[in-house]
Amino acid sequence: MEKTAREEIIELVNKLFIFTDYQRWEDLLKDVLTEEVHFDMSSLGGGEPTFMKATAIRDAWKEGFAGIDHIHHQSGNYLVTFVNPDQADVFCYAVASHYKQSALQGSTRSFVGSYNIGVTMTTSGWRINRFKYNLKYMDGNIELK
């Protein structure tokens, strides 16, 4: 059975989170992100929104998650709006939990928020070309120290 465009897009967003959780960094480049992404993590203190190479995003996440024992994203409440047949906007909620057994002030931290994700159809299928995280709140040992 063939998937609808909406199903393909939701699966793409799920791959973003799953590949991050399992630190499948090359799969993010190959199967999820366009070569350049409009990237906005300003709600988490990530600076001004900017265009970033997918390789730079991969490198930043790889470095940022180094030393964390487990990462878990749970996402849902997907709203997919097609701008045209080759472009869509996705809104979803997500909770991210990070676990570091050796942390002395608590082994977990959580981030609760939502995402605005833009996707585009490429010759390789749907890919993420815009990414904005909207932090609602953080909880736990934020520094994992």
DOPA-703828 format. One record per residue: residue number from 0; residue in three letters; x, y, z of N, C-alpha, C in turn. Coordinates in pm, 1 decimal. Layout:
> NUM_Ala_X_Y_Z_X_Y_Z_X_Y_Z
...
***
This chain:
> 0_Met_84.6_-118.1_0.0_0.0_0.0_0.0_89.0_124.3_0.0
> 1_Glu_59.1_216.9_-85.6_136.6_339.7_-94.6_96.8_436.8_15.8
> 2_Lys_194.7_515.0_60.8_170.1_615.9_162.7_122.9_744.6_96.7
> 3_Thr_39.6_818.0_167.7_1.1_950.8_121.5_117.3_1047.1_147.5
> 4_Ala_114.6_1162.4_85.3_216.9_1263.5_109.3_219.6_1302.5_257.0
> 5_Arg_102.3_1314.0_318.9_96.2_1347.7_461.6_165.8_1240.3_545.0
> 6_Glu_140.9_1114.6_515.9_205.5_1005.3_589.6_356.9_1007.4_569.1
> 7_Glu_401.2_1033.2_448.3_544.5_1041.0_420.6_609.3_1154.5_499.9
> 8_Ile_540.6_1266.9_508.2_593.9_1383.1_579.6_601.6_1355.0_729.5
> 9_Ile_498.8_1296.1_785.9_501.7_1262.9_928.7_612.7_1161.9_957.1
> 10_Glu_631.1_1064.6_869.0_740.1_968.7_886.2_875.6_1039.2_879.4
> 11_Leu_889.2_1137.4_792.3_1012.5_1214.8_783.0_1042.6_1284.3_915.8
> 12_Val_942.1_1348.3_974.9_962.4_1416.1_1103.2_995.8_1313.5_1211.5
> 13_Asn_931.1_1199.1_1209.1_965.4_1093.9_1305.5_1110.1_1048.9_1287.9
> 14_Lys_1156.7_1039.3_1164.0_1296.8_1002.7_1139.6_1390.9_1105.8_1200.8
> 15_Leu_1355.3_1233.8_1190.7_1437.1_1338.1_1252.5_1462.0_1305.1_1398.9
> 16_Phe_1356.2_1272.7_1471.7_1368.3_1245.8_1614.8_1434.3_1110.7_1641.9
> 17_Ile_1395.9_1008.7_1569.9_1452.1_874.8_1592.9_1600.2_871.3_1557.9
> 18_Phe_1637.3_928.6_1444.3_1778.9_928.8_1406.7_1862.0_1009.2_1506.3
> 19_Thr_1805.5_1116.0_1560.4_1875.2_1192.2_1664.0_1890.3_1107.9_1790.1
> 20_Asp_1782.3_1043.0_1832.1_1787.0_960.8_1953.7_1892.1_851.2_1945.0
> 21_Tyr_1905.3_790.6_1829.4_2000.3_680.9_1811.0_2133.4_728.3_1752.0
> 22_Gln_2149.5_860.1_1744.6_2271.4_922.6_1695.5_2314.3_866.6_1560.2
> 23_Arg_2216.5_855.3_1472.7_2239.9_811.3_1334.9_2263.0_935.9_1249.0
> 24_Trp_2375.5_999.5_1272.3_2402.7_1131.0_1216.3_2408.6_1131.0_1064.0
> 25_Glu_2466.2_1030.1_1004.9_2475.1_1027.5_858.6_2337.5_1006.2_795.4
> 26_Asp_2250.1_932.1_864.3_2114.1_913.4_814.1_2036.3_1045.1_813.8
> 27_Leu_2064.5_1132.9_910.5_2001.8_1265.8_909.1_2036.5_1339.2_780.1
> 28_Leu_2162.9_1329.9_740.7_2206.1_1396.9_618.4_2147.1_1331.0_494.6
> 29_Lys_2145.5_1199.5_493.4_2104.2_1124.4_374.2_1952.8_1124.2_355.3
> 30_Asp_1876.7_1111.3_464.6_1733.2_1083.7_454.4_1640.5_1190.7_511.5
> 31_Val_1693.2_1294.1_578.4_1603.8_1385.5_651.5_1620.1_1531.8_610.7
> 32_Leu_1741.6_1583.1_610.5_1763.2_1726.8_592.8_1803.0_1761.3_449.7
> 33_Thr_1761.6_1880.9_405.7_1816.0_1934.8_281.9_1959.1_1980.4_310.5
> 34_Glu_2032.4_2012.1_205.8_2173.1_2051.7_223.5_2186.0_2175.5_311.9
> 35_Glu_2089.5_2265.7_302.0_2087.2_2385.5_385.0_1948.4_2396.3_447.2
> 36_Val_1945.5_2435.6_575.7_1820.8_2440.4_652.1_1809.3_2576.9_718.7
> 37_His_1690.8_2638.0_710.4_1667.1_2757.6_791.4_1642.4_2708.4_932.7
> 38_Phe_1732.7_2742.1_1023.8_1741.2_2678.9_1155.0_1719.1_2782.0_1264.0
> 39_Asp_1625.0_2752.7_1355.1_1589.1_2847.3_1460.4_1572.1_2774.6_1593.3
> 40_Met_1672.1_2789.6_1678.3_1665.8_2736.5_1814.7_1671.8_2852.6_1914.9
> 41_Ser_1625.9_2970.5_1872.0_1637.5_3090.2_1954.7_1560.6_3078.2_2086.0
> 42_Ser_1453.0_3002.0_2090.4_1376.1_2988.8_2214.6_1454.3_2912.0_2320.8
> 43_Leu_1558.3_2842.4_2278.9_1642.7_2765.6_2370.7_1778.0_2834.6_2390.2
> 44_Gly_1788.2_2959.1_2343.9_1913.0_3033.4_2357.9_2012.8_3003.1_2248.5
> 45_Gly_1964.6_2955.9_2134.2_2052.6_2915.5_2024.8_2089.3_3025.8_1928.2
> 46_Gly_2076.3_3150.5_1965.9_2111.9_3259.8_1875.8_2000.9_3291.3_1778.1
> 47_Glu_2030.2_3381.9_1688.4_1932.3_3425.9_1589.5_1907.5_3317.1_1484.7
> 48_Pro_1786.0_3311.2_1430.9_1759.9_3216.7_1321.1_1854.6_3243.0_1204.8
> 49_Thr_1897.9_3135.5_1140.9_1993.7_3149.0_1031.6_1984.6_3028.3_939.3
> 50_Phe_2042.9_3041.2_822.7_2056.5_2926.0_734.2_2183.1_2851.4_774.8
> 51_Met_2171.5_2720.4_792.3_2285.5_2637.4_830.8_2298.0_2519.4_735.7
> 52_Lys_2418.7_2480.3_708.0_2442.6_2357.6_633.4_2398.5_2240.1_720.8
> 53_Ala_2341.8_2139.5_658.3_2300.4_2020.2_732.5_2419.0_1958.7_805.8
> 54_Thr_2536.6_1962.9_745.6_2655.1_1907.1_810.5_2689.0_1983.2_938.5
> 55_Ala_2665.2_2114.1_941.5_2690.5_2193.0_1062.0_2589.9_2158.6_1171.5
> 56_Ile_2463.9_2135.2_1133.9_2363.0_2092.2_1231.8_2402.3_1957.1_1289.7
> 57_Arg_2438.5_1864.1_1201.7_2481.8_1732.2_1247.0_2598.5_1744.4_1344.6
> 58_Asp_2698.0_1823.3_1309.4_2816.1_1836.9_1393.5_2780.6_1897.5_1529.5
> 59_Ala_2693.7_1997.6_1530.3_2653.1_2061.1_1656.2_2576.7_1962.9_1744.9
> 60_Trp_2484.7_1887.6_1686.2_2408.5_1790.9_1764.7_2497.7_1676.9_1813.0
> 61_Lys_2586.1_1630.5_1727.7_2677.9_1522.3_1766.0_2761.4_1565.2_1886.4
> 62_Glu_2813.4_1687.3_1881.7_2892.7_1739.6_1993.2_2805.1_1763.8_2116.4
> 63_Gly_2686.9_1820.3_2095.6_2598.5_1852.3_2207.8_2545.9_1730.8_2282.0
> 64_Phe_2530.3_1620.3_2211.7_2478.9_1498.1_2275.1_2589.8_1403.4_2319.1
> 65_Ala_2714.8_1439.4_2295.2_2826.1_1355.1_2339.2_2822.3_1343.1_2491.8
> 66_Gly_2838.6_1223.4_2541.3_2840.4_1201.0_2686.0_2704.2_1178.8_2748.0
> 67_Ile_2598.8_1193.6_2670.7_2464.0_1165.2_2721.6_2434.4_1018.7_2691.8
> 68_Asp_2390.9_946.2_2793.8_2370.4_801.6_2778.7_2249.6_767.2_2692.5
> 69_His_2141.0_841.8_2709.5_2019.5_813.3_2633.5_1947.6_943.3_2599.9
> 70_Ile_1892.4_947.7_2478.1_1812.1_1060.7_2429.8_1679.1_1002.9_2385.3
> 71_His_1570.0_1069.7_2422.0_1438.6_1019.3_2380.4_1348.2_1136.5_2345.4
> 72_His_1303.2_1139.5_2220.2_1203.9_1237.9_2175.1_1070.1_1166.8_2158.6
> 73_Gln_965.1_1228.8_2205.3_829.1_1179.4_2182.8_751.3_1293.2_2118.9
> 74_Ser_699.2_1268.5_2000.0_630.9_1375.8_1927.3_491.1_1332.1_1886.5
> 75_Gly_407.5_1431.0_1858.6_272.1_1400.6_1816.0_192.8_1526.8_1787.8
> 76_Asn_62.4_1507.4_1774.7_-29.7_1616.8_1742.3_14.0_1688.2_1614.4
> 77_Tyr_44.4_1608.8_1512.4_92.2_1661.6_1385.2_-19.6_1734.2_1310.4
> 78_Leu_12.7_1854.3_1267.0_-73.3_1929.5_1176.4_9.5_1958.1_1051.8
> 79_Val_-31.5_1902.9_938.9_40.7_1919.2_813.2_-43.0_2007.0_721.3
> 80_Thr_15.9_2116.7_675.6_-50.5_2209.6_585.6_30.1_2218.9_457.4
> 81_Phe_-32.2_2185.2_346.6_37.1_2192.4_217.7_30.9_2334.7_163.9
> 82_Val_147.4_2390.6_135.2_157.8_2522.6_74.3_131.7_2509.0_-75.5
> 83_Asn_185.6_2402.6_-133.6_164.0_2362.1_-271.8_199.2_2213.6_-277.7
> 84_Pro_189.6_2146.9_-390.3_216.2_2001.9_-392.2_357.9_1962.1_-349.9
> 85_Asp_454.6_2057.1_-355.6_593.4_2025.4_-323.4_645.9_2091.4_-196.2
> 86_Gln_559.3_2158.8_-121.8_599.7_2228.4_0.9_491.2_2209.0_106.0
> 87_Ala_534.9_2186.3_230.1_438.0_2174.4_338.6_498.2_2227.4_467.8
> 88_Asp_409.1_2269.8_555.7_445.8_2312.7_690.1_392.2_2209.8_788.2
> 89_Val_473.7_2175.9_887.6_434.6_2078.2_989.2_447.1_2143.2_1125.4
> 90_Phe_343.2_2128.7_1205.3_346.1_2167.6_1345.6_333.6_2040.3_1426.4
> 91_Cys_411.8_2029.4_1532.9_394.4_1915.7_1623.7_442.8_1952.5_1762.5
> 92_Tyr_390.7_1880.6_1861.5_441.2_1887.7_1997.6_554.7_1787.7_2010.4
> 93_Ala_646.7_1813.2_2103.6_750.9_1714.6_2131.4_804.9_1735.3_2272.1
> 94_Val_838.4_1623.1_2332.5_906.1_1619.9_2461.2_1037.5_1547.0_2439.7
> 95_Ala_1145.3_1606.2_2486.8_1276.7_1542.1_2476.9_1328.7_1516.9_2617.3
> 96_Ser_1372.0_1394.1_2642.0_1433.9_1357.5_2768.7_1576.8_1313.9_2741.6
> 97_His_1667.1_1362.4_2825.1_1808.4_1326.0_2815.8_1847.8_1262.6_2948.6
> 98_Tyr_1920.5_1152.1_2941.7_1959.8_1077.9_3061.2_2110.6_1060.7_3063.7
> 99_Lys_2170.6_1098.2_3176.9_2314.8_1080.8_3197.4_2334.6_1020.9_3336.1
> 100_Gln_2368.0_894.4_3337.0_2377.2_821.0_3462.7_2476.1_883.5_3560.5
> 101_Ser_2587.2_936.4_3511.3_2692.0_988.6_3599.6_2664.3_1129.5_3652.1
> 102_Ala_2555.1_1191.6_3612.1_2524.2_1327.4_3659.1_2500.1_1325.2_3810.4
> 103_Leu_2556.4_1420.7_3881.5_2550.0_1422.4_4026.8_2429.3_1496.9_4082.8
> 104_Gln_2365.3_1579.7_4001.0_2253.4_1660.8_4049.2_2121.7_1616.5_3987.2
> 105_Gly_2111.5_1489.3_3954.7_1994.0_1434.5_3888.8_2032.7_1385.0_3751.2
> 106_Ser_1984.0_1270.3_3713.2_2030.0_1205.3_3590.4_1948.5_1241.7_3466.2
> 107_Thr_1843.0_1323.3_3481.8_1759.6_1354.8_3365.9_1732.7_1504.7_3353.4
> 108_Arg_1705.6_1542.3_3229.9_1653.0_1675.1_3199.9_1548.4_1656.1_3090.9
> 109_Ser_1449.4_1743.7_3091.6_1341.7_1735.0_2993.4_1316.7_1871.4_2931.7
> 110_Phe_1282.6_1868.3_2803.9_1246.0_1988.2_2729.7_1107.4_1964.3_2670.2
> 111_Val_1016.5_2055.2_2694.8_880.1_2042.7_2643.9_853.4_2161.6_2552.8
> 112_Gly_803.2_2132.4_2433.4_776.2_2240.8_2341.3_710.0_2192.4_2213.9
> 113_Ser_720.8_2275.1_2112.4_663.2_2240.9_1982.7_763.2_2277.1_1873.3
> 114_Tyr_734.0_2228.1_1753.9_818.3_2252.5_1637.6_734.0_2305.7_1523.1
> 115_Asn_793.3_2395.9_1447.2_742.7_2435.9_1316.2_848.4_2390.1_1216.8
> 116_Ile_811.1_2297.5_1131.3_905.2_2234.9_1039.4_854.4_2254.0_897.6
> 117_Gly_942.6_2300.2_811.6_910.0_2312.5_670.4_970.4_2196.3_594.3
> 118_Val_895.0_2142.8_500.9_944.7_2032.4_419.1_925.9_2065.9_271.7
> 119_Thr_1014.6_2009.8_192.5_1010.0_2030.4_48.5_1032.8_1898.0_-22.3
> 120_Met_972.0_1883.4_-137.1_993.3_1763.2_-218.1_1121.7_1781.5_-297.4
> 121_Thr_1211.6_1684.7_-288.1_1337.0_1686.5_-362.4_1339.6_1564.1_-455.0
> 122_Thr_1444.7_1550.7_-529.7_1457.8_1432.7_-616.1_1474.4_1305.5_-533.4
> 123_Ser_1507.4_1320.2_-406.0_1522.3_1205.3_-315.3_1401.1_1185.6_-224.4
> 124_Gly_1295.3_1265.1_-245.1_1176.1_1256.4_-160.6_1165.5_1378.1_-70.6
> 125_Trp_1072.9_1372.6_24.4_1051.5_1483.4_116.3_1173.8_1501.9_204.7
> 126_Arg_1211.9_1629.5_228.2_1324.6_1662.3_314.7_1290.1_1789.1_392.9
> 127_Ile_1347.5_1800.6_511.6_1326.4_1917.7_598.3_1419.3_2030.6_554.0
> 128_Asn_1358.8_2148.6_527.6_1438.6_2265.1_489.3_1420.1_2383.6_585.1
> 129_Arg_1326.8_2371.2_679.4_1307.0_2473.2_783.5_1280.0_2402.7_915.5
> 130_Phe_1337.6_2457.8_1022.8_1329.4_2392.8_1152.6_1325.6_2500.4_1259.5
> 131_Lys_1216.6_2506.0_1335.0_1206.3_2601.5_1446.0_1155.2_2528.5_1568.6
> 132_Tyr_1230.3_2541.4_1677.7_1188.8_2484.2_1805.5_1130.6_2594.3_1892.5
> 133_Asn_1016.7_2565.0_1956.0_947.6_2660.5_2042.7_942.2_2602.2_2182.8
> 134_Leu_1037.4_2639.2_2267.2_1044.3_2587.3_2403.6_929.5_2641.0_2487.1
> 135_Lys_861.1_2549.3_2557.3_761.4_2589.7_2656.9_826.2_2594.2_2794.3
> 136_Tyr_893.6_2483.5_2832.6_965.9_2482.6_2959.5_1066.4_2368.5_2962.7
> 137_Met_1160.6_2383.0_3058.5_1262.5_2280.8_3084.7_1244.1_2234.2_3228.7
> 138_Asp_1287.9_2112.2_3255.3_1274.7_2057.9_3389.9_1392.8_1964.2_3416.8
> 139_Gly_1426.2_1948.5_3542.3_1530.6_1855.3_3580.6_1666.7_1922.1_3589.4
> 140_Asn_1770.9_1841.2_3579.5_1909.0_1886.7_3587.2_1950.6_1936.8_3448.6
> 141_Ile_1923.4_2062.0_3421.4_1939.5_2118.4_3287.0_2082.7_2103.1_3234.9
> 142_Glu_2181.4_2118.6_3320.2_2321.4_2106.5_3277.4_2371.2_1962.1_3277.8
> 143_Leu_2295.1_1870.6_3334.5_2334.8_1729.7_3349.0_2475.3_1716.5_3409.2
> 144_Lys_2499.2_1794.7_3514.1_2628.7_1789.7_3584.9_2614.4_1710.8_3712.7
***
